[in-house]
């Protein structure tokens, strides 16, 4: 993954949401492609799975 969480900036879940949303828009994750698992992403970014779940929930709420 090329994502990096910046401490002291926006909340981590909003940063993750923004990274993944941008990748979806830019075609990194085409339609009906699976996103990285919550555990994999949380391990790589050093955040809890709940943080990643929150970001994924926002993506779902917006139709991504």
Number of C-alpha atoms within 10 A of each C-alpha: 8 6 12 13 17 10 8 7 9 10 12 21 21 18 17 22 20 15 16 21 20 13 13 16 12 10 10 13 16 12 10 7 9 8 13 12 12 16 15 13 19 18 12 12 17 11 15 15 16 13 19 23 17 16 23 21 15 17 15 10 9 9 7 14
